[in-house]
Amino acid sequence: MKRQLVINIFCRSGQSERVQGLCDRVGIVDGASCSLASKYGDWFLRIAHDDERAAVLLSELAKEEPSPGVSVREEVLYSKSEILAAEWLVLWITRQERGESGLTYGTAYDDAAACPVCGSGARQRGALRVASSAVPTKSLVAQTLAQEVLIAEALRSRLMDAHDISRDVRPVEDKGGTPIPGWWQLYPAAYFPRWSEESSGMRQEEPCGRCGRDGFGQILSRPLEIAFRRDAVDSMAGVGVAFSWEHFGRSKRSSMGDIARLAMPLILVHQTIARVLIETKVAGLKLIPVRVL
């Protein structure tokens, strides 16, 4: 595991050459120890999080007049061996969200076991209805605007060969209820217990006062690192795909008590599923190992 800083420097007019000069003086050049690239006059740097040159550069940039726009985030790079050794991993879709779906398109939900106040925990009944723009023509994975995950039939078939996920997929339909051939929704039947307080990279704001399950969101400047206690992981024996107990975004019921908006949980996959995704070289996703305490 390697931690690095991603520093984006957004230059004002005529400032790009001065920023390059700053990098040169600090000793930051594109090479083995860091990655430095320019695009449209802006600069993009990837460097080890504990590299002293990064702090010096940020200090010098702060003295610039006018000051360039600077964003800094930390990311964790996992080796292939670390990913393959993890028991469970977060499935993170990196493709741009596309297409309306879910409640706005007439997808049915059962709220019998959902929170009576916000609706978190409602379970989808039957197929997911989506806009045609949500379904790509060439990719194996996709993500709707509401963060539902879609997988192509070719990928579903490969996953089924490794682990029975028949309870974890749903058909996909258009708004009128006509099936969209070749595509499925990945919709786990199981839920993980709550993750450990040692998890990091996310915050919870204004959660539901009744269930406390929604309101989670990623801290963009920090890497997402999820941790579970050993007993929580052991309770998932035999499961290949699962939702997190925690929901990202906010759920909401209307004044009539109907579900108006649903926050989405994360999807976690067992190593048997992760191996198929790696072997198949599925583009548009990353796998984040879960720590077991």
N, C-alpha and C positions, 0 to 999 in steps of 0.2 A: 504494500500500500504506500502510495506516495502522495503527499499533500502539495498543492501548488496554488499560487495566486494567479488569478486572471485579472489583469489590469487593462482597462480600455481607456484610451486617452482621446477625447474628442476635441480636435483643434479648431481654434477660430481662424479666420482668414489670415494667411501669411504666417501662421504659427507652427506649421508642421516641421519646417526645417530647424527651428529653434528647439523643438522637442527632441528631434533626432540628435541635435548637438548635445542636449542634456544627457540622453542615453549614452552617447559616446563618452562623455566626461565621467559618467558614473561607472563605465565599463560594461554596459549592457549592450551586447551585440547578438544577433541571431546565431545560434550554434548549439553545441551539445548541452550547455548548462541552462539555456533558456530559449524561448521562441519569441522573436520580435518580427512583426510584419506590419506593413502599412497598406491602407486601402482608402482611396478617395481622400488622402491627406490626413486621415486619422491613424492612430497607432494602437496595436494590440499586442500585449505582452503576456506570456506565460512563464512563470518563474517559481522556483521552490519557495514555499511559504516562509522559510526561515533564512532566506538569502538576504543578507544585510543591504545589498544593492537596491532592493525593492523599497525599503524604508527611506534610503537616501534619495531615490528618485522621487518618491511621493512628497518628501520635504521640499525638494527643489521645484517641483511642479506647483506647490502651494505658493511659492514666491513669484510665479509668473504673473505679469500684468499685460493684458487681462488673463485671468486664470482659465486654463482649459477645463472642459468638463471631464471628470475622472470618475470611473466606477471601478470598485474593487470587490471581487468575490473569491472565496476559497473553494476549491474543488478537490475531490479525492480521486485518484486514479488507482484502479485495482488491476492487478495482473490477471491473466487468464487462469493461472493456477489458483489464485485466491478466489476467483468467482466459482470455479469448479469445485472448490473445497467447501464452499458455504452450504449449509443445510437448507436455508431459505434465503430468498432474495426478493427485493422490491422490483416489480416490473414497472419501469418508467418509460412511457411513450414520449419520444422526442419529436415526432412528426407534428406539424401544425394542426391544431384542432380545426375540424371542418364539419359544417352541416348541423342544422337543428335536429332535435331528436327528443325521445322521452316524453315527458308530460306535455310539451307543446305540440307533439305530433300524435297524441292519442294513445300512447303506450299505457297499459293498465298496470296498476299497482295494488297490492294487498297491504293495508295498513293495520291489520289485526295485531301484529306484534310491534308496531312502530310506536315511537314516542307520541303520547296523546297531545303534546304541546307543539312540537316542531315537525314531527313526521319522520325523523331519522330512524333508520332501521326498517322502513317500508320495503317490501320485497316485490320485485317486478313479476307480473303474471304474464307468461307467454312471451311472444316475440317483442323485440325492440323495433319501434317504428322510427325511421330516419329519413332525412332529406336525401335526394339522390346525390347531392354534392358531398355527402359524408363518405361515400364509397369510392375509393380510388380504382384506377384501371390496372395498375401494375404492382402495387405494394402488397405485402403479406399482412401488414398490420395498419390500423388507422385509429383515429380518435375523434369522437364527435366534440362539438362545442361544450357539451355537458360532461366531458371526460369519460364517456362510455368507450370501452375498448372493443374494436372489431378485428376479427382475424379471417383470413381467406381460407377457403375449404382445403387448399393444399397444405396449409400449416396445421389446421385442425386435425387432418388425417395423420400427420406426422406425430402430433402430440398424443393422439389416441393410441398410437403404436407403443408409446413409452409409458402412458398412464391413462387409465380410464377417466376421461373428463366429460363423459356424457351428461353428468348432472351440472356441469359448469359452463355449458354453452347454451345459447338461445338463438332461435332463428332471427333473421333480420327482414323487416318488411318496409315498404314505402308507406307514405301517409295514408293511402287508401287501403292498406292491408294486403297488398300483393307481395308475395315473397320475392326477395332479391336473391337470385341464385348465386352460389359461390361465396357467400359471406355469412359469418356467425358473430354473435356477440359473446365475448368472454365474460361470464357472469357467475362467479363462484357461489357454490351452495354453502360453504363453511365460512365462519368468521374466526379470526384469531382472537385470543383474549387481549386485554389492553396491553400496550407495549410498556416497557420499563421507563421510569422517570429519567434514566440515563440516556434515553434517545435524545437527539439534538437535530438542529437544522429546521425546526418548525416552531411555530407559536400558535397559541389558541387565544382568540379574541371574541369576546361577547358570545360565549357558548350558550346553548339552551339551558335555562335554569332548572329544567326538570331532568333531562337525561345527560347533559354535558358531553354529548357525542360529536357535535358539529363545531364549526368555528375554527377548525385547524387550517393553517396555511403555511407554505414554505417560506423560510427566511432566505431571500435570494442571494444574500452575501455569504451564506454558509452552506456547506454540503449537507444533504439529508443523510442521517445516520440513525437507523432504527435498531433498537435492542430489545430482546425479550428474555425473560427468565427461562431457565431450563425447563421448568415444569410446564410453562406455556407452550414451548416448542414440542415437548413430549405429548401434549394433549392433541396435537395435530397429526398423530401417526396415521398413515394411510391416506392422507389428504394430499392432493397435487397442486391445487390452486385455492387461495383463500382471500377473503376481504379482510381489511383491518377493521377493528372495532371503531376506530376514530374516523370521522368523516371530514373531508376537506371542503370548505365553503360553508354556506348556511342553508339549513332546511327551513321551510316555512309552510304553515297551514293558512288557508284563507279564513275570513271571518265566519264562513259557514263550516269550518272544520275540515274542508278538503285539503289535500296536499297540493300546494302551489309551486313549491320548489324543493328539490332534494339535493343535499350535499352528497358528494361521492367519497366512498372509502378508497384507500389504496388497494392495489392487487399485489399479493405476494405469491411467489411460485416456489415449489420444491425443487431441489437440485435436479431431479429427473426431468422436469419440464425445462429448466434452465439449460441443461445439456443439449436438448433438442434445438432450442433457440440459437445456441452458439454454433452447433454443427450445421444448422440450416443457413447460418449467416444472415439472419433476419435483420434488415436495415430498419432504422427508425425507432430503435428502442435501446435502452441501456439497463443493465442488471446491477443492482446495488446490494451487496452482501449484507445480511442481517447479523448483528452481533448476538451471540448467545451467552448469557451471564451465568 
